[in-house]
Amino acid sequence: MIEARHLRVLRAVARTGSFSAAARELGCTQPAVSQQMKALEQATGTPLLVRTGRETRLTQAGEALVRHAVGILAGLTAAEEEVAAIAGLRAGRVRLVSFPSGSSTLVPTALAKMRAAHPGTRVSLVEAEPPRSIEMLRNGDCEIALAFRYPEVRGADPAAGAEWDDLVVRPILKDRLTGLVPDGHRLAGAESAGFAELAGEPWIAGCPRCRRHLVEVCESAGFTPRIDFATDDYPAVIGLVGAGLGVAALPELTLESVRPKGATTVRMEPAVHREIVALTLPDLARVPAVGAMLDQLVDAAGRGR
């Protein structure tokens, strides 16, 4: 097998014309140069040098190998420099996938801090809800997935089981469900309310995972919610509630970037939370840029965004 160290020695011998001069240039001994050249000739299966008296010259095979060695060593040097830059966070990329309410609240602060701390690292963002975002992570379409799951209510959410078992999980925050009712609703001025107090109301539900969890929470409170409208667009949920078309229970994070018009929030009891996490693969967790971005996401949540 031809090794880069052998090529470097061959190039030095070709440039200087002797083993002793090559040894001085490389900072090693003449026997070491001779040993490296012998190993290279064994690897190629043909003589590369001819020594006549004090002169050392290349054979035709040696000339061909030196010619290729220039490009090979230049490419290797460039690769080493690029890898060093990535390892030192002077370069590199991180592809981040986030669900919409995370994209509008947690992500902007984290991205700004990442850019300020490591301007050479590029971070891209696309949106996807779990479980699609987790599929993207496993398929190699991103390095980090910002995702969420709800606690099990009668075993409703498969994500509460084994979905994340083989992933690195960085907890971000616990996001409490908040009730949303139209202005003028009988509970609009209440300090808190139980889910059972909204048993007879028409409901507006969010994404499929949130919808499934809402049904389970309401059934655990003794009723099955009548869901009149369902949409993945949380501003649309808020708009429908504001128009007096029903009530909703939304994670607090979804309300941070949208001003509820015509709607009032109500604290729901007992408290129900969704768990927001950043996910990556074990091997990716050791990549410096990925680790730095995970730290920034955790920090963004801890500093109140």
N, C-alpha and C positions, 0 to 999 in steps of 0.2 A: 504494500500500500504506500502510495506517495504521500508524504506528510509535508505540511507547510514549512516546517523547520528545515527539512531537507532542501526544499526549493530555495529558501533564503540562503543557505550555505552555497548551493550551486551558483546562484546569482552572484554572490560575493566572490567566489573563485573565478567566475567568468570575467568579472569586472576588474579584479586585481591581478589576475594572471598566475597566482600561486596559492598554495595552502597556507603558507606562513603569513602572507599579506592578508588573506581572507580571515585568518584567525585574529590578527590585530584589529581588523575592521569590525569584526563581530564580538570582540572582547572575550575570546575563548582560546583554548590551546590548539596547536597544530594537530596533535593526535585526535582531538575531538572533531576537527574538520574532516580529517581522513576517515574517521569512523562514520560520520554522517554521510559522506560521499559513497562509502562502501555500501551502506544500508540502502541508499538511493539506487545504486546500480543493481543491487539484489532485487529491489522492488520493481525496477523497470525490465530487468532481465537482459540488459545490454550495456556495454561500456559507454560512459558519458564523457570521460576525460582520457587524454593521452599525455603521458609525462615523458618528455625527451630531455634528459639532462636537467637543467634548471627551469625549463619551460613547460608550462601546462596549457594544453589547448583542448578545445571541445571537439568531440566527435560530431558527426552529422546528427545523431540522436540527441547529444547534449545541446547542440545549437537549437534544435526544435524545442526541447524542453525549456531552455532558458527563454525562448521567445514567448512561449505560453505562460511561463512563470511570472513574467512581468504583469500580465493581465490578471492572473489568478491572485497574486499577492496584493495587487492594488485593490481588487474586489474584496479580498479578505480584510484588508485594512479599513476600507470603507464600511464593511459590515460590522467590524469590531467597534468602530467609532459610533455607528448608528445604535448598536446595542448598548454601548456605554451611555449614550445620550438618553435612551429610553430608561435604562436602569437608574440614571441620575435625575429623571423627571425633567430633562431638558428637551425631550421630544416624546412622541408616542401618542396614542389615541385611546379613548374610552367611548364605547357606544352604550348609551343609557336608554332604557325603555321604562316609561312611567305611565301610570294611570292618570287621567286628566286632572283630578283634583290635586294630586301630588305634583304634577307639572306646573300648576299655577301657584303653588304655595311653597313647598319644600325645595323644589329643584332650582328656581331662579337664584335664591340665596347661595345654595351650594355651588352652582356653576360660577357665580361671580367670585366667590372665595377661591375656588379652584383655579380660575384664570389668573387671579391676583398672585396666588402662591406659586403657580407653575405655568407661566404663560406659554411655554413650549409644548404643553400637552393639549391636544385637541379633544374636545368632548362633544359628541353629537347626541341628539335627543329625538326619539320618536315615541308616539303614544300607543299603548295597548293595555287592555284590562287583563288581569289574570283570569283564566289560566293561559291565555294566548301569550302573554309576556314571558311566562315561565317556559313555554315551548320554544320561544325565540332564543332564550338563554341556552337551553339544551341543544338547539340546532346550530349554535355558533353565530347567531345574528346579532348578538350584543354581548357585552361583558358584564353588565349590571342590570338587574330588573328590580325596579321599585314596585313592590306588590303589597297586597293585603289579604288577610283572611279573617273570618269571624270565628268566635269560639263555637264549639259544637253545641247545638240545641237539638237534642234527640238525634244526634248523628247526622245532621243535615248537610254540613259542609265537608266535602271530601278533602279539601285543603287542610282541614284540621287534623287529618290523618297523616299519610305517608308522602304527600306531594312534595315536601321540601326535604325529606330525610337525607338525600345525597348532596345537598347544597350547603354552602356556607351562608348562614343567616345572621345578618346584623340588625338587631332590633332598632327601630327608629322612634316610634311613639305609639301610644294607645289613643285611639281616636273615638271619642264617645258619640253615641247616637243622640241627636237632638230632635225633638218634635217640632213640626212646622205647621201652623194653622193659619187660616185667613184672618186678617184684621176683623175684629167684631165677633169672632168665634167665642163661644161660651168659655173656652179655656185660654183665650188670648191673654188675659191678665193674670193667669195662675202662676204661682211660683214654681210648681212642678205638677206633673200628671202621670198617672199610670197608663200603661198601654190599654188596659181594659176600659178606661174611660173614653177611649176612641173606638170602641167596638162597633158602633153603628154607623161610623163615618165611611164615605168613599175614600179610597186610598190612591195615592200616586206613588209608584215605585220606581226604583232606579235600575241599575245594571242587573243582569241575571243572577249573579252571586248575591248581590244586596237584596234582590227581590225574594230569593229563596230564603235568605236569613230572616227577612221581615215576616214572612209567613210563619216560620218556626217560632219567632219571638211572640207573635200575636197568638198562635195556637197554644203556646205555653201559658199565656195569660187568659186562656179560656175562650177564644173566638178565632174564627177564620176571617182575615181581612177581605173586604170586597175591593179588589184592585180595578179601578175604572181606567187608569192610564198607566203606562209603563214606558220609560225612556231612559237611555244611557246618558242623556244630556241633563246634567244637574241644574243648570240655569233654567232649562225647560220645566223641570220638576218644580222649581221655586216659582216660576211664572204661572204655572197651572194652579198652585196653591194660592198665590196672590190673586188670581182671578176668581177665587171662591169655589173651585171645582173639586176640592178634596183636601186631605191632610197628608202629611208625609213624615217619615223619620229618616233624617239624613245625618251622616257623619259630620262632625263640627268642621273638619277640614274643607268640606265642600262649600261651606258658607263663608269662608274667609275672604274669598275673592269675588263674591257676588253679593250685592246689596239686596236683601229681600224687599221687594216692593209689593205692598199690600198684604204682607205675611208677617207673622210674629213667631218667634222661637219660644219653645216651652221645654223646660228641663224634664226629661223622661226618667221615671223611676220604675223598677230598679235600674241601675246603670248598666248599659250594654256598650261594649267597645269592640272596635275592629283593631286588629294588630297590623301595623304598618312596618314593613321590613325592607331591607335591601338584600337582594340575593345575588350570589355569584357562584361559579364552580370552584372547587378546592384548588385546582391548579392556577386559575385566574386570580385567586385571592393573594397569591404571592407576587403578582406583577405590581411593581411600585405605583404606576398610575392608577390602577384599579383600587389598590389599598388607599391611596390618597383621596380618591373620589368617594369611597365608602365613608372615610373619616369626615369628609365635608358634609355628606348627607346627614350623618349622625349629629354633627355640630349644628347644622341648620335647624334641626328640630329642637335641640337643647337651648338655642338662643332665641326661641320664640319666633323664628323666621322673620 
